Amino acid sequence: MTTLRNSVYLIGRLGNDPELKTVGNDRRLARFSIATNDYYYDKKGDRIEQTIWHNVVAWGKTAEAAEKILSKGKEVALQGKLITRVWEDNENKKHYITEVVANELMVFGNGNQK
């Protein structure tokens, strides 16, 4: 049951190609964003579609796989966990960002459809 404590499963489309870099001597990092769509009904009963953007990071072999199989517009399923990072800028103001750390990736179809 401990694997359910911090698990995220998302299916969405990539908003950009993964940005890759090497951290330290040889640790690979990939960053990208995916969009998921949610629906709700307003007071009039009209269906409203809402797009939600998720920041995703992948490390190691998952980052290497992201580099090979992901590109802007492709539909992807991922499994991972949420993390929140905190940092201070030059004016000592705290900033927070929540990201999904991807552990598994799977691409659907050819990804050319919008």
MOPAC internal coordinates of N, CA, C and O (Angstrom, degrees):
PM7 1SCF
backbone

  N    0.0000 0     0.00 0     0.00 0    0    0    0
  C    1.4415 1     0.00 0     0.00 0    1    0    0
  C    1.5177 1   111.95 1     0.00 0    2    1    0
  O    1.2310 1   119.70 1   163.51 1    3    2    1
  N    1.3261 1   118.18 1   -16.49 1    3    2    1
  C    1.4579 1   119.89 1  -178.16 1    5    3    2
  C    1.5289 1   112.45 1   -66.62 1    6    5    3
  O    1.2310 1   119.76 1   155.41 1    7    6    5
  N    1.3415 1   118.06 1   -24.59 1    7    6    5
  C    1.4570 1   119.65 1   179.33 1    9    7    6
  C    1.5181 1   112.40 1   -70.55 1   10    9    7
  O    1.2310 1   119.67 1   164.81 1   11   10    9
  N    1.3212 1   118.24 1   -15.19 1   11   10    9
  C    1.4554 1   121.56 1   178.13 1   13   11   10
  C    1.5229 1   112.86 1   -85.67 1   14   13   11
  O    1.2310 1   119.48 1   169.17 1   15   14   13
  N    1.3021 1   118.60 1   -10.83 1   15   14   13
  C    1.4595 1   121.95 1  -174.47 1   17   15   14
  C    1.5181 1   113.33 1   -64.23 1   18   17   15
  O    1.2310 1   119.41 1   141.66 1   19   18   17
  N    1.2958 1   118.74 1   -38.34 1   19   18   17
  C    1.4610 1   121.81 1  -179.95 1   21   19   18
  C    1.5158 1   107.99 1  -142.88 1   22   21   19
  O    1.2310 1   120.63 1  -105.09 1   23   22   21
  N    1.3227 1   116.40 1    74.91 1   23   22   21
  C    1.4584 1   121.93 1  -179.16 1   25   23   22
  C    1.5150 1   109.78 1  -125.23 1   26   25   23
  O    1.2310 1   121.27 1   -41.31 1   27   26   25
  N    1.3260 1   115.18 1   138.69 1   27   26   25
  C    1.4533 1   122.11 1   178.75 1   29   27   26
  C    1.5149 1   107.90 1  -128.79 1   30   29   27
  O    1.2310 1   120.41 1   -46.14 1   31   30   29
  N    1.3216 1   116.81 1   133.86 1   31   30   29
  C    1.4511 1   123.35 1   174.45 1   33   31   30
  C    1.5189 1   106.76 1  -127.30 1   34   33   31
  O    1.2310 1   120.38 1   -57.38 1   35   34   33
  N    1.3379 1   116.88 1   122.62 1   35   34   33
  C    1.4541 1   121.31 1  -178.18 1   37   35   34
  C    1.5217 1   110.09 1  -132.62 1   38   37   35
  O    1.2310 1   121.08 1   -33.86 1   39   38   37
  N    1.3262 1   115.54 1   146.14 1   39   38   37
  C    1.4566 1   122.40 1   169.38 1   41   39   38
  C    1.5187 1   105.64 1  -127.63 1   42   41   39
  O    1.2310 1   120.85 1   -56.27 1   43   42   41
  N    1.3152 1   115.98 1   123.73 1   43   42   41
  C    1.4526 1   120.08 1  -179.02 1   45   43   42
  C    1.5140 1   110.82 1  -165.19 1   46   45   43
  O    1.2310 1   121.29 1     6.06 1   47   46   45
  N    1.3343 1   115.13 1  -173.94 1   47   46   45
  C    1.4638 1   121.59 1  -179.53 1   49   47   46
  C    1.5216 1   110.33 1  -109.70 1   50   49   47
  O    1.2310 1   121.22 1   -38.20 1   51   50   49
  N    1.3300 1   115.27 1   141.80 1   51   50   49
  C    1.4603 1   120.62 1   178.70 1   53   51   50
  C    1.5283 1   110.41 1   -69.47 1   54   53   51
  O    1.2310 1   121.42 1   -45.94 1   55   54   53
  N    1.3279 1   114.89 1   134.06 1   55   54   53
  C    1.4575 1   120.75 1   177.67 1   57   55   54
  C    1.5139 1   112.20 1   -89.19 1   58   57   55
  O    1.2310 1   120.16 1   165.11 1   59   58   57
  N    1.3130 1   117.29 1   -14.89 1   59   58   57
  C    1.4583 1   122.08 1  -179.61 1   61   59   58
  C    1.5237 1   109.27 1  -158.76 1   62   61   59
  O    1.2310 1   120.88 1   -18.09 1   63   62   61
  N    1.3241 1   115.92 1   161.91 1   63   62   61
  C    1.4620 1   119.52 1   172.97 1   65   63   62
  C    1.5203 1   108.86 1   -66.39 1   66   65   63
  O    1.2310 1   119.60 1   -32.01 1   67   66   65
  N    1.3240 1   118.37 1   147.99 1   67   66   65
  C    1.4644 1   119.91 1   177.19 1   69   67   66
  C    1.5261 1   111.13 1   -60.58 1   70   69   67
  O    1.2310 1   120.93 1   -40.95 1   71   70   69
  N    1.3258 1   115.82 1   139.05 1   71   70   69
  C    1.4540 1   121.72 1   173.27 1   73   71   70
  C    1.5235 1   106.93 1   -97.98 1   74   73   71
  O    1.2310 1   120.73 1   -58.07 1   75   74   73
  N    1.3238 1   116.21 1   121.93 1   75   74   73
  C    1.4626 1   120.46 1  -176.71 1   77   75   74
  C    1.5133 1   111.18 1  -111.68 1   78   77   75
  O    1.2310 1   121.57 1   -34.52 1   79   78   77
  N    1.3322 1   114.59 1   145.48 1   79   78   77
  C    1.4528 1   120.41 1   172.47 1   81   79   78
  C    1.5147 1   108.58 1  -152.63 1   82   81   79
  O    1.2310 1   121.72 1   -15.83 1   83   82   81
  N    1.3208 1   114.31 1   164.17 1   83   82   81
  C    1.4521 1   120.67 1   177.70 1   85   83   82
  C    1.5170 1   108.26 1  -104.94 1   86   85   83
  O    1.2310 1   120.76 1   -50.76 1   87   86   85
  N    1.3282 1   116.14 1   129.24 1   87   86   85
  C    1.4536 1   122.54 1  -179.69 1   89   87   86
  C    1.5275 1   107.52 1  -107.33 1   90   89   87
  O    1.2310 1   120.75 1   -47.30 1   91   90   89
  N    1.3113 1   116.17 1   132.70 1   91   90   89
  C    1.4644 1   118.88 1  -176.67 1   93   91   90
  C    1.5117 1   109.77 1    68.66 1   94   93   91
  O    1.2310 1   120.83 1    35.26 1   95   94   93
  N    1.3189 1   116.02 1  -144.74 1   95   94   93
  C    1.4650 1   120.30 1  -177.89 1   97   95   94
  C    1.5171 1   113.33 1   -76.60 1   98   97   95
  O    1.2310 1   120.33 1   137.01 1   99   98   97
  N    1.3381 1   116.98 1   -42.99 1   99   98   97
  C    1.4618 1   118.25 1  -172.74 1  101   99   98
  C    1.5234 1   114.46 1  -152.39 1  102  101   99
  O    1.2310 1   119.42 1  -163.41 1  103  102  101
  N    1.3105 1   118.70 1    16.59 1  103  102  101
  C    1.4731 1   120.48 1  -178.76 1  105  103  102
  C    1.5193 1   109.60 1   -88.70 1  106  105  103
  O    1.2310 1   120.27 1   -59.17 1  107  106  105
  N    1.3431 1   117.09 1   120.83 1  107  106  105
  C    1.4651 1   122.72 1  -177.31 1  109  107  106
  C    1.5210 1   110.60 1   -87.88 1  110  109  107
  O    1.2310 1   120.89 1   -38.91 1  111  110  109
  N    1.3428 1   115.90 1   141.09 1  111  110  109
  C    1.4634 1   123.56 1   179.33 1  113  111  110
  C    1.5141 1   108.20 1  -132.67 1  114  113  111
  O    1.2310 1   120.35 1   -47.91 1  115  114  113
  N    1.3258 1   116.94 1   132.09 1  115  114  113
  C    1.4692 1   122.78 1   174.65 1  117  115  114
  C    1.5217 1   108.34 1  -120.84 1  118  117  115
  O    1.2310 1   120.81 1   -43.39 1  119  118  117
  N    1.3341 1   116.05 1   136.61 1  119  118  117
  C    1.4659 1   122.38 1   175.15 1  121  119  118
  C    1.5237 1   108.68 1  -124.08 1  122  121  119
  O    1.2310 1   121.01 1   -42.82 1  123  122  121
  N    1.3382 1   115.67 1   137.18 1  123  122  121
  C    1.4567 1   120.93 1   175.65 1  125  123  122
  C    1.5187 1   108.25 1  -159.59 1  126  125  123
  O    1.2310 1   120.94 1    -9.70 1  127  126  125
  N    1.3120 1   115.81 1   170.30 1  127  126  125
  C    1.4622 1   119.83 1   177.45 1  129  127  126
  C    1.5200 1   108.68 1  -124.54 1  130  129  127
  O    1.2310 1   121.10 1   -31.61 1  131  130  129
  N    1.3313 1   115.51 1   148.39 1  131  130  129
  C    1.4570 1   120.01 1   173.77 1  133  131  130
  C    1.5256 1   108.69 1  -127.72 1  134  133  131
  O    1.2310 1   121.77 1   -30.07 1  135  134  133
  N    1.3273 1   114.21 1   149.93 1  135  134  133
  C    1.4615 1   121.41 1   178.70 1  137  135  134
  C    1.5220 1   108.91 1  -107.42 1  138  137  135
  O    1.2310 1   121.11 1   -47.71 1  139  138  137
  N    1.3209 1   115.48 1   132.29 1  139  138  137
  C    1.4603 1   121.02 1   171.58 1  141  139  138
  C    1.5227 1   107.51 1  -117.17 1  142  141  139
  O    1.2310 1   120.92 1   -26.56 1  143  142  141
  N    1.3092 1   115.84 1   153.44 1  143  142  141
  C    1.4637 1   120.44 1  -179.97 1  145  143  142
  C    1.5151 1   110.12 1  -112.15 1  146  145  143
  O    1.2310 1   121.51 1   -42.01 1  147  146  145
  N    1.3101 1   114.71 1   137.99 1  147  146  145
  C    1.4581 1   121.74 1   177.22 1  149  147  146
  C    1.5291 1   106.91 1  -126.21 1  150  149  147
  O    1.2310 1   120.46 1   -24.64 1  151  150  149
  N    1.3058 1   116.74 1   155.36 1  151  150  149
  C    1.4544 1   121.75 1  -177.83 1  153  151  150
  C    1.5197 1   109.55 1  -129.13 1  154  153  151
  O    1.2310 1   121.33 1   -35.22 1  155  154  153
  N    1.3091 1   115.06 1   144.78 1  155  154  153
  C    1.4528 1   120.63 1   172.17 1  157  155  154
  C    1.5259 1   108.18 1  -149.50 1  158  157  155
  O    1.2310 1   120.50 1   -12.50 1  159  158  157
  N    1.3300 1   116.65 1   167.50 1  159  158  157
  C    1.4506 1   121.80 1  -179.86 1  161  159  158
  C    1.5192 1   109.13 1  -112.22 1  162  161  159
  O    1.2310 1   121.15 1   -48.15 1  163  162  161
  N    1.3291 1   115.40 1   131.85 1  163  162  161
  C    1.4647 1   119.05 1   179.45 1  165  163  162
  C    1.5243 1   109.94 1   -81.20 1  166  165  163
  O    1.2310 1   120.21 1     3.06 1  167  166  165
  N    1.3351 1   117.20 1  -176.94 1  167  166  165
  C    1.4713 1   121.97 1  -176.28 1  169  167  166
  C    1.5227 1   112.74 1   -61.95 1  170  169  167
  O    1.2310 1   120.21 1   153.22 1  171  170  169
  N    1.3288 1   117.21 1   -26.78 1  171  170  169
  C    1.4667 1   121.62 1   178.64 1  173  171  170
  C    1.5193 1   112.30 1   -80.96 1  174  173  171
  O    1.2310 1   120.52 1   168.72 1  175  174  173
  N    1.3259 1   116.60 1   -11.28 1  175  174  173
  C    1.4551 1   120.61 1  -177.55 1  177  175  174
  C    1.5189 1   113.30 1    93.19 1  178  177  175
  O    1.2310 1   120.53 1  -174.59 1  179  178  177
  N    1.3349 1   116.60 1     5.41 1  179  178  177
  C    1.4613 1   120.18 1   177.85 1  181  179  178
  C    1.5214 1   110.03 1   -77.99 1  182  181  179
  O    1.2310 1   121.46 1   -41.01 1  183  182  181
  N    1.3204 1   114.82 1   138.99 1  183  182  181
  C    1.4599 1   120.12 1   178.66 1  185  183  182
  C    1.5276 1   108.90 1   -80.40 1  186  185  183
  O    1.2310 1   120.59 1   -54.20 1  187  186  185
  N    1.3113 1   116.47 1   125.80 1  187  186  185
  C    1.4594 1   123.04 1  -179.11 1  189  187  186
  C    1.5271 1   108.18 1  -112.72 1  190  189  187
  O    1.2310 1   120.88 1   -50.71 1  191  190  189
  N    1.3358 1   115.92 1   129.29 1  191  190  189
  C    1.4582 1   120.78 1   176.81 1  193  191  190
  C    1.5294 1   108.61 1   -98.75 1  194  193  191
  O    1.2310 1   120.93 1   -45.74 1  195  194  193
  N    1.3136 1   115.83 1   134.26 1  195  194  193
  C    1.4570 1   122.04 1  -179.68 1  197  195  194
  C    1.5265 1   108.58 1  -124.63 1  198  197  195
  O    1.2310 1   120.63 1   -52.69 1  199  198  197
  N    1.3303 1   116.40 1   127.31 1  199  198  197
  C    1.4591 1   121.36 1   176.77 1  201  199  198
  C    1.5175 1   108.52 1   -95.28 1  202  201  199
  O    1.2310 1   120.75 1   -49.25 1  203  202  201
  N    1.3248 1   116.17 1   130.75 1  203  202  201
  C    1.4558 1   122.55 1  -179.88 1  205  203  202
  C    1.5236 1   107.79 1  -118.36 1  206  205  203
  O    1.2310 1   120.83 1   -51.47 1  207  206  205
  N    1.3464 1   116.01 1   128.53 1  207  206  205
  C    1.4565 1   121.62 1  -179.90 1  209  207  206
  C    1.5193 1   110.15 1   -98.03 1  210  209  207
  O    1.2310 1   121.03 1   -42.60 1  211  210  209
  N    1.3338 1   115.63 1   137.40 1  211  210  209
  C    1.4600 1   122.55 1  -179.19 1  213  211  210
  C    1.5291 1   109.03 1  -122.64 1  214  213  211
  O    1.2310 1   120.37 1   -51.00 1  215  214  213
  N    1.3303 1   116.90 1   129.00 1  215  214  213
  C    1.4638 1   122.09 1   174.54 1  217  215  214
  C    1.5203 1   108.03 1   -83.59 1  218  217  215
  O    1.2310 1   120.74 1   -50.53 1  219  218  217
  N    1.3318 1   116.19 1   129.47 1  219  218  217
  C    1.4612 1   121.36 1  -176.04 1  221  219  218
  C    1.5306 1   109.32 1  -124.64 1  222  221  219
  O    1.2310 1   120.90 1   -40.45 1  223  222  221
  N    1.3226 1   115.89 1   139.55 1  223  222  221
  C    1.4628 1   121.98 1   171.79 1  225  223  222
  C    1.5216 1   108.24 1  -125.70 1  226  225  223
  O    1.2310 1   120.99 1   -31.67 1  227  226  225
  N    1.3119 1   115.71 1   148.33 1  227  226  225
  C    1.4649 1   121.28 1   176.77 1  229  227  226
  C    1.5229 1   107.39 1  -137.20 1  230  229  227
  O    1.2310 1   120.64 1   -35.82 1  231  230  229
  N    1.3130 1   116.37 1   144.18 1  231  230  229
  C    1.4587 1   122.65 1  -177.70 1  233  231  230
  C    1.5152 1   110.62 1  -119.68 1  234  233  231
  O    1.2310 1   120.73 1   -24.30 1  235  234  233
  N    1.3183 1   116.21 1   155.70 1  235  234  233
  C    1.4602 1   122.15 1   170.77 1  237  235  234
  C    1.5116 1   114.63 1    59.55 1  238  237  235
  O    1.2310 1   120.96 1    48.86 1  239  238  237
  N    1.3259 1   115.77 1  -131.14 1  239  238  237
  C    1.4628 1   121.12 1  -177.56 1  241  239  238
  C    1.5298 1   111.98 1   -64.11 1  242  241  239
  O    1.2310 1   120.15 1   148.90 1  243  242  241
  N    1.3286 1   117.32 1   -31.10 1  243  242  241
  C    1.4676 1   120.00 1   176.99 1  245  243  242
  C    1.5217 1   109.90 1   -67.02 1  246  245  243
  O    1.2310 1   120.05 1   141.37 1  247  246  245
  N    1.3317 1   117.51 1   -38.63 1  247  246  245
  C    1.4702 1   121.39 1   176.24 1  249  247  246
  C    1.5251 1   110.70 1   -64.37 1  250  249  247
  O    1.2310 1   120.47 1   138.43 1  251  250  249
  N    1.3216 1   116.71 1   -41.57 1  251  250  249
  C    1.4598 1   120.72 1   178.69 1  253  251  250
  C    1.5267 1   110.97 1   -64.00 1  254  253  251
  O    1.2310 1   120.34 1   140.44 1  255  254  253
  N    1.3352 1   116.96 1   -39.56 1  255  254  253
  C    1.4683 1   120.74 1   176.79 1  257  255  254
  C    1.5295 1   110.09 1   -65.30 1  258  257  255
  O    1.2310 1   120.19 1   138.79 1  259  258  257
  N    1.3318 1   117.23 1   -41.21 1  259  258  257
  C    1.4698 1   121.29 1   178.80 1  261  259  258
  C    1.5190 1   110.33 1   -58.26 1  262  261  259
  O    1.2310 1   120.68 1   138.20 1  263  262  261
  N    1.3193 1   116.31 1   -41.80 1  263  262  261
  C    1.4677 1   121.05 1  -179.64 1  265  263  262
  C    1.5310 1   110.86 1   -61.42 1  266  265  263
  O    1.2310 1   120.49 1   141.67 1  267  266  265
  N    1.3282 1   116.67 1   -38.33 1  267  266  265
  C    1.4634 1   121.45 1  -175.73 1  269  267  266
  C    1.5243 1   113.10 1   -79.57 1  270  269  267
  O    1.2310 1   119.71 1   141.45 1  271  270  269
  N    1.3406 1   118.17 1   -38.55 1  271  270  269
  C    1.4651 1   119.46 1  -168.68 1  273  271  270
  C    1.5230 1   115.12 1  -110.08 1  274  273  271
  O    1.2310 1   119.15 1   167.46 1  275  274  273
  N    1.3334 1   119.23 1   -12.54 1  275  274  273
  C    1.4607 1   120.30 1  -175.12 1  277  275  274
  C    1.5166 1   112.56 1  -104.86 1  278  277  275
  O    1.2310 1   121.23 1   -36.03 1  279  278  277
  N    1.3215 1   115.25 1   143.97 1  279  278  277
  C    1.4593 1   122.25 1   172.25 1  281  279  278
  C    1.5200 1   108.18 1  -156.62 1  282  281  279
  O    1.2310 1   121.12 1   -18.85 1  283  282  281
  N    1.3140 1   115.47 1   161.15 1  283  282  281
  C    1.4558 1   122.36 1  -176.92 1  285  283  282
  C    1.5301 1   110.95 1   -50.06 1  286  285  283
  O    1.2310 1   120.85 1   -47.03 1  287  286  285
  N    1.3316 1   115.98 1   132.97 1  287  286  285
  C    1.4595 1   121.79 1   177.09 1  289  287  286
  C    1.5127 1   115.35 1    92.29 1  290  289  287
  O    1.2310 1   119.61 1   161.72 1  291  290  289
  N    1.3338 1   118.35 1   -18.28 1  291  290  289
  C    1.4688 1   119.93 1  -179.15 1  293  291  290
  C    1.5241 1   110.60 1   -70.63 1  294  293  291
  O    1.2310 1   121.60 1   -36.25 1  295  294  293
  N    1.3304 1   114.54 1   143.75 1  295  294  293
  C    1.4586 1   120.46 1   175.36 1  297  295  294
  C    1.5195 1   108.31 1   -86.62 1  298  297  295
  O    1.2310 1   120.82 1   -50.00 1  299  298  297
  N    1.3317 1   116.04 1   130.00 1  299  298  297
  C    1.4560 1   121.23 1  -174.58 1  301  299  298
  C    1.5213 1   109.93 1  -134.98 1  302  301  299
  O    1.2310 1   121.11 1   -34.76 1  303  302  301
  N    1.3200 1   115.49 1   145.24 1  303  302  301
  C    1.4644 1   121.78 1   169.61 1  305  303  302
  C    1.5143 1   106.09 1  -108.77 1  306  305  303
  O    1.2310 1   121.11 1   -40.13 1  307  306  305
  N    1.3231 1   115.49 1   139.87 1  307  306  305
  C    1.4570 1   118.38 1   177.83 1  309  307  306
  C    1.5054 1   110.82 1  -141.30 1  310  309  307
  O    1.2310 1   121.91 1   -25.55 1  311  310  309
  N    1.3302 1   113.94 1   154.45 1  311  310  309
  C    1.4528 1   122.95 1   175.12 1  313  311  310
  C    1.5104 1   106.19 1  -125.15 1  314  313  311
  O    1.2310 1   120.91 1   -42.00 1  315  314  313
  N    1.3364 1   115.87 1   138.00 1  315  314  313
  C    1.4498 1   119.26 1   179.58 1  317  315  314
  C    1.5154 1   111.23 1  -170.38 1  318  317  315
  O    1.2310 1   121.55 1    26.11 1  319  318  317
  N    1.3458 1   114.64 1  -153.89 1  319  318  317
  C    1.4577 1   120.27 1   179.04 1  321  319  318
  C    1.5239 1   108.88 1  -141.14 1  322  321  319
  O    1.2310 1   120.70 1   -20.34 1  323  322  321
  N    1.3212 1   116.27 1   159.66 1  323  322  321
  C    1.4583 1   121.65 1   178.63 1  325  323  322
  C    1.5148 1   111.32 1   -89.90 1  326  325  323
  O    1.2310 1   121.00 1   -40.50 1  327  326  325
  N    1.3209 1   115.69 1   139.50 1  327  326  325
  C    1.4595 1   121.08 1   170.50 1  329  327  326
  C    1.5239 1   108.04 1  -133.17 1  330  329  327
  O    1.2310 1   120.43 1   -27.31 1  331  330  329
  N    1.3116 1   116.78 1   152.69 1  331  330  329
  C    1.4537 1   122.11 1   173.95 1  333  331  330
  C    1.5126 1   107.80 1  -123.52 1  334  333  331
  O    1.2310 1   121.12 1   -53.28 1  335  334  333
  N    1.3346 1   115.47 1   126.72 1  335  334  333
  C    1.4580 1   120.94 1   177.22 1  337  335  334
  C    1.5200 1   108.90 1  -106.19 1  338  337  335
  O    1.2310 1   120.97 1   -33.58 1  339  338  337
  N    1.3240 1   115.75 1   146.42 1  339  338  337
  C    1.4577 1   122.67 1   179.46 1  341  339  338
  C    1.5261 1   107.98 1  -127.21 1  342  341  339
  O    1.2310 1   120.36 1   -44.49 1  343  342  341
  N    1.3277 1   116.91 1   135.51 1  343  342  341
  C    1.4548 1   120.63 1   174.52 1  345  343  342
  C    1.5170 1   109.79 1  -147.19 1  346  345  343
  O    1.2310 1   121.03 1   -19.35 1  347  346  345
  N    1.3279 1   115.63 1   160.65 1  347  346  345
  C    1.4608 1   121.60 1   178.33 1  349  347  346
  C    1.5115 1   109.26 1  -110.58 1  350  349  347
  O    1.2310 1   120.89 1   -40.81 1  351  350  349
  N    1.3461 1   115.90 1   139.19 1  351  350  349
  C    1.4565 1   119.70 1   177.17 1  353  351  350
  C    1.5319 1   109.84 1   -86.85 1  354  353  351
  O    1.2310 1   120.67 1     6.92 1  355  354  353
  N    1.3120 1   116.32 1  -173.08 1  355  354  353
  C    1.4675 1   121.53 1  -177.40 1  357  355  354
  C    1.5270 1   113.02 1   -64.03 1  358  357  355
  O    1.2310 1   120.38 1   159.03 1  359  358  357
  N    1.3360 1   116.88 1   -20.97 1  359  358  357
  C    1.4630 1   121.93 1   179.28 1  361  359  358
  C    1.5294 1   111.89 1   -97.70 1  362  361  359
  O    1.2310 1   120.37 1  -163.95 1  363  362  361
  N    1.3168 1   116.89 1    16.05 1  363  362  361
  C    1.4682 1   124.55 1   179.77 1  365  363  362
  C    1.5279 1   113.50 1    61.50 1  366  365  363
  O    1.2310 1   120.68 1  -154.50 1  367  366  365
  N    1.3255 1   116.30 1    25.50 1  367  366  365
  C    1.4650 1   120.82 1   176.07 1  369  367  366
  C    1.5222 1   108.18 1   -90.99 1  370  369  367
  O    1.2310 1   120.51 1   -49.24 1  371  370  369
  N    1.3383 1   116.62 1   130.76 1  371  370  369
  C    1.4636 1   121.23 1  -179.83 1  373  371  370
  C    1.5270 1   110.21 1   -78.90 1  374  373  371
  O    1.2310 1   121.73 1   -39.78 1  375  374  373
  N    1.3245 1   114.30 1   140.22 1  375  374  373
  C    1.4616 1   122.12 1   175.23 1  377  375  374
  C    1.5269 1   108.12 1  -124.71 1  378  377  375
  O    1.2310 1   121.30 1   -35.19 1  379  378  377
  N    1.3339 1   115.12 1   144.81 1  379  378  377
  C    1.4534 1   121.70 1  -179.10 1  381  379  378
  C    1.5221 1   108.73 1  -126.27 1  382  381  379
  O    1.2310 1   120.92 1   -38.04 1  383  382  381
  N    1.3144 1   115.85 1   141.96 1  383  382  381
  C    1.4595 1   120.65 1   172.21 1  385  383  382
  C    1.5279 1   108.04 1  -141.00 1  386  385  383
  O    1.2310 1   121.26 1   -43.96 1  387  386  385
  N    1.3214 1   115.20 1   136.04 1  387  386  385
  C    1.4617 1   121.04 1   175.50 1  389  387  386
  C    1.5156 1   107.56 1  -107.10 1  390  389  387
  O    1.2310 1   120.78 1   -48.37 1  391  390  389
  N    1.3281 1   116.12 1   131.63 1  391  390  389
  C    1.4488 1   122.63 1  -178.06 1  393  391  390
  C    1.5225 1   109.88 1  -131.41 1  394  393  391
  O    1.2310 1   121.54 1   -21.67 1  395  394  393
  N    1.3165 1   114.66 1   158.33 1  395  394  393
  C    1.4561 1   121.59 1   171.95 1  397  395  394
  C    1.5283 1   106.74 1   -99.16 1  398  397  395
  O    1.2310 1   120.62 1   -56.01 1  399  398  397
  N    1.3142 1   116.42 1   123.99 1  399  398  397
  C    1.4689 1   120.92 1   173.38 1  401  399  398
  C    1.5260 1   106.45 1   -92.82 1  402  401  399
  O    1.2310 1   120.89 1   -70.16 1  403  402  401
  N    1.3241 1   115.91 1   109.84 1  403  402  401
  C    1.4640 1   121.37 1  -175.26 1  405  403  402
  C    1.5181 1   111.35 1   -79.56 1  406  405  403
  O    1.2310 1   121.10 1   -45.90 1  407  406  405
  N    1.3276 1   115.50 1   134.10 1  407  406  405
  C    1.4634 1   122.06 1   175.52 1  409  407  406
  C    1.5194 1   111.92 1  -106.54 1  410  409  407
  O    1.2310 1   120.72 1   150.46 1  411  410  409
  N    1.3434 1   116.23 1   -29.54 1  411  410  409
  C    1.4647 1   121.59 1  -178.78 1  413  411  410
  C    1.5161 1   108.76 1  -139.57 1  414  413  411
  O    1.2310 1   120.69 1   -36.32 1  415  414  413
  N    1.3410 1   116.29 1   143.68 1  415  414  413
  C    1.4606 1   122.88 1   179.07 1  417  415  414
  C    1.5198 1   109.48 1  -132.46 1  418  417  415
  O    1.2310 1   120.99 1   -33.75 1  419  418  417
  N    1.3378 1   115.71 1   146.25 1  419  418  417
  C    1.4550 1   121.03 1   173.86 1  421  419  418
  C    1.5220 1   108.21 1  -147.33 1  422  421  419
  O    1.2310 1   120.18 1   -50.62 1  423  422  421
  N    1.3342 1   117.26 1   129.38 1  423  422  421
  C    1.4614 1   122.49 1  -179.42 1  425  423  422
  C    1.5189 1   108.65 1   -96.90 1  426  425  423
  O    1.2310 1   121.00 1   -38.92 1  427  426  425
  N    1.3531 1   115.69 1   141.08 1  427  426  425
  C    1.4681 1   122.02 1   176.45 1  429  427  426
  C    1.5211 1   109.49 1  -103.81 1  430  429  427
  O    1.2310 1   120.26 1   -40.60 1  431  430  429
  N    1.3169 1   117.10 1   139.40 1  431  430  429
  C    1.4712 1   122.20 1   172.41 1  433  431  430
  C    1.5047 1   113.07 1    53.91 1  434  433  431
  O    1.2310 1   121.81 1    24.75 1  435  434  433
  N    1.3565 1   114.14 1  -155.25 1  435  434  433
  C    1.4584 1   119.11 1  -177.50 1  437  435  434
  C    1.5189 1   112.55 1   -93.63 1  438  437  435
  O    1.2310 1   119.80 1   167.93 1  439  438  437
  N    1.3322 1   117.99 1   -12.07 1  439  438  437
  C    1.4568 1   120.98 1   174.19 1  441  439  438
  C    1.5102 1   114.45 1    78.13 1  442  441  439
  O    1.2310 1   119.10 1  -174.35 1  443  442  441
  N    1.3275 1   119.33 1     5.65 1  443  442  441
  C    1.4645 1   120.54 1  -178.24 1  445  443  442
  C    1.5168 1   113.03 1   -87.79 1  446  445  443
  O    1.2310 1   120.01 1   169.96 1  447  446  445
  N    1.3071 1   117.59 1   -10.04 1  447  446  445
  C    1.4547 1   121.09 1  -178.78 1  449  447  446
  C    1.5194 1   109.81 1   -86.32 1  450  449  447
  O    1.2310 1   120.81 1   -33.86 1  451  450  449
  N    1.3206 1   116.05 1   146.14 1  451  450  449
  C    1.4749 1   121.45 1   177.54 1  453  451  450
  C    1.5080 1   109.20 1  -111.37 1  454  453  451
  O    1.2310 1   120.10 1   180.00 1  455  454  453

